Amino acid sequence: MKDSKGLSDILREKGYRLTPQRMLVLEAIEASNDHISAEEIYSQARAKYPYMNISTVYRTVELLKELGLVTETDLGSGRLLYHPASKARHHHLVCQKCGKVQDVSSSMFQRLQHELMASYGFDASLEHMAVFGLCKDCRG
């Protein structure tokens, strides 16, 4: 989030307290170049603050999710992964055989979004999702 306000700035503007524990969660999410699980956030935060509690991580990511600041995605690993919403304008193709994950531009789904609106009057939120199937190598 180098090009815009950080998560802590946005939370502060919305009137939320920035406790040291909350700051560690925000720091872990913003520093991640990829999706990060609550367990990974907890591990990073606990390394800096041994009294950190995993429930604080879950409450903080839930708050960030409710505020639209992070996205939550299941890439098939059995864990929910988080990503700053400002970096989440992409989707994923997840191979159900080998587990390979490939990023896909959100433009691939624009037609689907328009078709759902035109045909069903349904305004689909297609901002960050995973599509499961078989990759080229595993089909082959």
Secondary structure, 3 states (H helix, E strand, C coil): CCCCCCHHHHHHHCCCCCCHHHHHHHHHHHHCCCCEEHHHHHHHHHHHCCCCCHHHHHHHHHHHHHCCCEEEEECCCCCEEEEEHHHCCEEEEEECCCCCEEEEEHHHHHHHHHHHHHHHCCCCCCCCCEEEECCHHHHC
